[in-house]
Amino acid sequence: MTNLTISLDENLVKQARIKAIQEGTSLSAKVRELLSVYVRQDMPTAPLVIPKLPVSKSRGGLHPGIDPNSNSAFYDAMDVGMDLKNLS
C-alpha cells in the first residue's frame, strides 16, 4: 500500500472520522472506497469480485501469519494472494 499525504480542513476530517466510526469502519477505508468509486466511474461496469481470505481447512479461521488486528495484513492477503505454504 502507498501512503498519501493530503491537505484537508481539520473540521471536515473530525466529522469524517466520527461518521466512519459510527459506520464501523475507518477514515482510511472510506477514502480507499471513495477513490475506487471515483476511478471506476469512467470504466465499463464489471461484476464485483470479492476476494476470498485464506482460511485454514484444518483448524478453521485465518491461516497462521495473518494478524486479525491488522488491516494491512488483510489487504496483503487479498491483494497479493499470500503463499500459504510458507505460513503453515
N, CA, C and O of each residue as an XYZ file, in Angstrom:
352
protein
N       0.836     -1.182      0.000
C       0.000      0.000      0.000
C       0.871      1.233      0.000
O       2.002      1.214      0.487
N       0.341      2.294     -0.545
C       1.042      3.560     -0.599
C       0.415      4.535      0.377
O      -0.808      4.624      0.484
N       1.260      5.263      1.085
C       0.766      6.332      1.945
C       0.633      7.588      1.108
O       1.460      7.848      0.234
N      -0.415      8.375      1.374
C      -0.697      9.588      0.630
C      -0.928     10.712      1.621
O      -1.718     10.569      2.555
N      -0.250     11.817      1.426
C      -0.454     12.985      2.287
C      -1.312     13.986      1.535
O      -0.976     14.395      0.424
N      -2.428     14.380      2.150
C      -3.316     15.371      1.539
C      -3.645     16.435      2.577
O      -3.555     16.190      3.780
N      -4.022     17.605      2.108
C      -4.408     18.697      2.996
C      -5.928     18.824      2.989
O      -6.545     18.992      1.937
N      -6.520     18.741      4.181
C      -7.970     18.831      4.320
C      -8.306     19.733      5.497
O      -7.500     19.920      6.408
N      -9.498     20.282      5.460
C      -9.985     21.093      6.560
C     -10.073     20.230      7.821
O     -10.630     19.133      7.786
N      -9.531     20.717      8.917
C      -9.474     19.945     10.161
C     -10.865     19.533     10.643
O     -11.060     18.402     11.089
N     -11.829     20.447     10.553
C     -13.191     20.139     10.994
C     -13.821     19.050     10.128
O     -14.540     18.188     10.633
N     -13.549     19.094      8.826
C     -14.066     18.070      7.916
C     -13.510     16.694      8.283
O     -14.241     15.703      8.279
N     -12.216     16.638      8.598
C     -11.590     15.372      8.969
C     -12.192     14.835     10.265
O     -12.461     13.638     10.369
N     -12.406     15.700     11.249
C     -13.012     15.264     12.513
C     -14.403     14.695     12.278
O     -14.742     13.636     12.807
N     -15.204     15.389     11.492
C     -16.560     14.916     11.202
C     -16.526     13.591     10.446
O     -17.327     12.696     10.715
N     -15.603     13.470      9.508
C     -15.491     12.238      8.725
C     -15.051     11.071      9.597
O     -15.556      9.959      9.437
N     -14.111     11.306     10.523
C     -13.679     10.237     11.435
C     -14.846      9.755     12.293
O     -15.033      8.551     12.475
N     -15.621     10.686     12.813
C     -16.772     10.332     13.653
C     -17.768      9.493     12.847
O     -18.253      8.466     13.322
N     -18.064      9.939     11.630
C     -19.021      9.196     10.798
C     -18.493      7.804     10.464
O     -19.250      6.834     10.480
N     -17.209      7.702     10.163
C     -16.620      6.393      9.848
C     -16.722      5.463     11.047
O     -17.061      4.290     10.894
N     -16.434      5.975     12.240
C     -16.546      5.164     13.456
C     -17.984      4.694     13.647
O     -18.222      3.540     14.001
N     -18.936      5.586     13.413
C     -20.355      5.224     13.554
C     -20.743      4.131     12.563
O     -21.639      3.331     12.831
N     -20.070      4.101     11.426
C     -20.348      3.085     10.412
C     -19.500      1.831     10.609
O     -19.577      0.893      9.815
N     -18.694      1.816     11.663
C     -17.880      0.643     11.961
C     -16.694      0.464     11.031
O     -16.276     -0.663     10.764
N     -16.156      1.554     10.542
C     -15.017      1.483      9.629
C     -14.004      2.551     10.013
O     -14.127      3.182     11.063
N     -13.017      2.751      9.173
C     -12.014      3.786      9.422
C     -12.081      4.825      8.308
O     -12.624      4.577      7.232
N     -11.522      5.975      8.592
C     -11.490      7.026      7.578
C     -10.626      6.585      6.397
O     -10.958      6.875      5.247
N      -9.539      5.896      6.664
C      -8.686      5.394      5.580
C      -9.452      4.440      4.668
O      -9.323      4.503      3.445
N     -10.247      3.560      5.266
C     -11.030      2.624      4.469
C     -12.055      3.357      3.608
O     -12.277      2.991      2.454
N     -12.676      4.386      4.168
C     -13.661      5.162      3.406
C     -12.997      5.901      2.252
O     -13.556      5.962      1.157
N     -11.809      6.465      2.481
C     -11.093      7.167      1.413
C     -10.735      6.187      0.308
O     -10.891      6.503     -0.871
N     -10.251      4.987      0.676
C      -9.945      3.958     -0.336
C     -11.191      3.621     -1.148
O     -11.146      3.528     -2.375
N     -12.302      3.440     -0.438
C     -13.566      3.097     -1.110
C     -13.993      4.201     -2.069
O     -14.358      3.922     -3.211
N     -13.952      5.444     -1.617
C     -14.381      6.566     -2.454
C     -13.453      6.755     -3.648
O     -13.923      7.057     -4.745
N     -12.144      6.585     -3.460
C     -11.218      6.693     -4.584
C     -11.448      5.577     -5.594
O     -11.339      5.798     -6.800
N     -11.763      4.392     -5.112
C     -12.060      3.283     -6.025
C     -13.287      3.589     -6.869
O     -13.297      3.335     -8.073
N     -14.313      4.130     -6.243
C     -15.533      4.506     -6.975
C     -15.208      5.588     -7.987
O     -15.666      5.536     -9.129
N     -14.418      6.566     -7.572
C     -14.033      7.669     -8.450
C     -13.283      7.159     -9.681
O     -13.559      7.592    -10.800
N     -12.357      6.262     -9.482
C     -11.557      5.721    -10.579
C     -12.425      4.895    -11.530
O     -12.233      4.941    -12.745
N     -13.367      4.150    -10.985
C     -14.202      3.268    -11.807
C     -15.341      3.988    -12.511
O     -16.041      3.357    -13.302
N     -15.564      5.269    -12.267
C     -16.687      5.975    -12.880
C     -16.676      5.904    -14.400
O     -17.724      5.731    -15.022
N     -15.515      6.033    -14.994
C     -15.413      6.058    -16.450
C     -15.175      4.686    -17.060
O     -15.111      4.548    -18.282
N     -15.044      3.676    -16.215
C     -14.790      2.329    -16.722
C     -16.105      1.598    -16.977
O     -17.107      1.849    -16.307
N     -16.089      0.699    -17.943
C     -17.292     -0.104    -18.156
C     -17.616     -0.906    -16.897
O     -16.719     -1.330    -16.167
N     -18.888     -1.103    -16.660
C     -19.318     -1.828    -15.480
C     -18.907     -3.291    -15.579
O     -19.191     -3.971    -16.565
N     -18.244     -3.747    -14.554
C     -17.812     -5.136    -14.491
C     -18.337     -5.728    -13.187
O     -18.534     -5.004    -12.211
N     -18.559     -7.012    -13.166
C     -19.038     -7.607    -11.923
C     -17.998     -7.440    -10.813
O     -16.794     -7.538    -11.046
N     -18.486     -7.192     -9.626
C     -17.629     -7.017     -8.466
C     -17.085     -8.369     -8.032
O     -17.846     -9.309     -7.806
N     -15.782     -8.460     -7.919
C     -15.140     -9.683     -7.478
C     -14.695     -9.474     -6.043
O     -13.867     -8.608     -5.760
N     -15.244    -10.264     -5.146
C     -14.887    -10.166     -3.733
C     -13.806    -11.198     -3.458
O     -14.046    -12.401     -3.556
N     -12.603    -10.718     -3.109
C     -11.530    -11.679     -2.863
C     -11.800    -12.511     -1.622
O     -12.395    -12.027     -0.659
N     -11.366    -13.753     -1.644
C     -11.548    -14.634     -0.502
C     -10.272    -14.637      0.327
O      -9.168    -14.738     -0.209
N     -10.437    -14.524      1.636
C      -9.286    -14.596      2.525
C      -8.866    -16.042      2.688
O      -9.707    -16.941      2.706
N      -7.569    -16.270      2.808
C      -7.100    -17.643      3.002
C      -7.522    -18.171      4.368
O      -7.150    -17.614      5.401
N      -8.292    -19.238      4.365
C      -8.800    -19.825      5.601
C      -8.234    -21.232      5.749
O      -8.202    -22.009      4.794
N      -7.797    -21.538      6.936
C      -7.234    -22.858      7.211
C      -8.337    -23.900      7.166
O      -9.358    -23.747      7.838
N      -8.148    -24.961      6.381
C      -9.143    -26.023      6.300
C      -9.050    -26.966      7.491
O     -10.039    -27.595      7.868
N      -7.876    -27.065      8.079
C      -7.716    -27.991      9.195
C      -8.230    -27.424     10.512
O      -8.784    -28.166     11.323
N      -8.060    -26.134     10.739
C      -8.441    -25.553     12.024
C      -9.580    -24.560     11.919
O     -10.149    -24.175     12.941
N      -9.929    -24.136     10.725
C     -10.896    -23.053     10.587
C     -10.210    -21.740     10.921
O      -9.114    -21.745     11.482
N     -10.810    -20.654     10.598
C     -10.201    -19.357     10.879
C      -9.105    -19.031      9.881
O      -8.860    -19.780      8.935
N      -8.456    -17.911     10.106
C      -7.415    -17.451      9.200
C      -6.156    -18.306      9.311
O      -5.877    -18.895     10.356
N      -5.414    -18.360      8.229
C      -4.128    -19.046      8.244
C      -3.194    -18.367      9.230
O      -3.293    -17.158      9.440
N      -2.302    -19.114      9.830
C      -1.290    -18.508     10.687
C      -0.495    -17.473      9.889
O      -0.234    -17.662      8.701
N      -0.120    -16.401     10.540
C       0.648    -15.357      9.872
C      -0.196    -14.187      9.438
O       0.348    -13.151      9.055
N      -1.523    -14.315      9.484
C      -2.403    -13.199      9.153
C      -2.906    -12.618     10.467
O      -3.663    -13.262     11.194
N      -2.484    -11.406     10.760
C      -2.855    -10.738     12.008
C      -4.274    -10.184     11.878
O      -4.494     -9.264     11.091
N      -5.245    -10.720     12.629
C      -6.627    -10.242     12.502
C      -6.811     -8.812     13.000
O      -7.866     -8.218     12.778
N      -5.809     -8.251     13.666
C      -5.896     -6.873     14.150
C      -5.240     -5.884     13.198
O      -5.141     -4.697     13.508
N      -4.799     -6.354     12.062
C      -4.068     -5.501     11.131
C      -4.798     -5.415      9.791
O      -4.925     -6.413      9.081
N      -5.270     -4.230      9.453
C      -5.910     -4.039      8.149
C      -4.944     -4.359      7.019
O      -5.326     -4.975      6.023
N      -3.692     -3.940      7.176
C      -2.743     -4.168      6.091
C      -2.486     -5.655      5.875
O      -2.230     -6.075      4.746
N      -2.550     -6.460      6.940
C      -2.379     -7.906      6.779
C      -3.519     -8.478      5.931
O      -3.290     -9.343      5.085
N      -4.738     -7.997      6.155
C      -5.874     -8.458      5.352
C      -5.719     -8.021      3.898
O      -5.925     -8.814      2.980
N      -5.354     -6.757      3.694
C      -5.186     -6.263      2.327
C      -4.075     -7.019      1.606
O      -4.210     -7.366      0.433
N      -2.977     -7.272      2.315
C      -1.889     -8.032      1.707
C      -2.363     -9.429      1.314
O      -2.039     -9.915      0.230
N      -3.130    -10.074      2.194
C      -3.615    -11.426      1.921
C      -4.549    -11.436      0.713
O      -4.527    -12.377     -0.080
N      -5.365    -10.401      0.570
C      -6.310    -10.346     -0.548
C      -5.622     -9.923     -1.841
O      -5.876    -10.501     -2.898
N      -4.740     -8.903     -1.762
C      -4.149     -8.333     -2.961
C      -3.048     -9.190     -3.553
O      -2.963     -9.340     -4.772
N      -2.220     -9.745     -2.716
C      -1.040    -10.450     -3.189
C      -1.307    -11.925     -3.391
O      -0.611    -12.577     -4.169
N      -2.306    -12.466     -2.703
C      -2.554    -13.904     -2.776
C      -1.418    -14.617     -2.082
O      -0.586    -15.268     -2.715
N      -1.397    -14.484     -0.778
C      -0.297    -14.967      0.042
C       0.101    -16.392     -0.295
O      -0.745    -17.223     -0.626
N       1.391    -16.668     -0.209
C       1.921    -18.015     -0.403
C       1.644    -18.783      0.892
O       2.429    -18.722      1.838
N       0.544    -19.492      0.924
C       0.077    -20.125      2.160
C       0.971    -21.268      2.611
O       0.932    -21.639      3.784
N       1.769    -21.834      1.731
C       2.650    -22.935      2.130
C       3.697    -22.462      3.111
O       4.161    -23.237      3.948
N       4.079    -21.184      3.019
C       5.107    -20.652      3.909
C       4.539    -20.253      5.269
O       5.299    -19.976      6.197
N       3.219    -20.220      5.398
C       2.604    -19.793      6.646
C       2.273    -20.951      7.575
O       2.044    -20.737      8.766
N       2.243    -22.142      7.069
C       1.820    -23.285      7.875
C       2.842    -23.659      8.906
O       2.634    -24.604      9.667
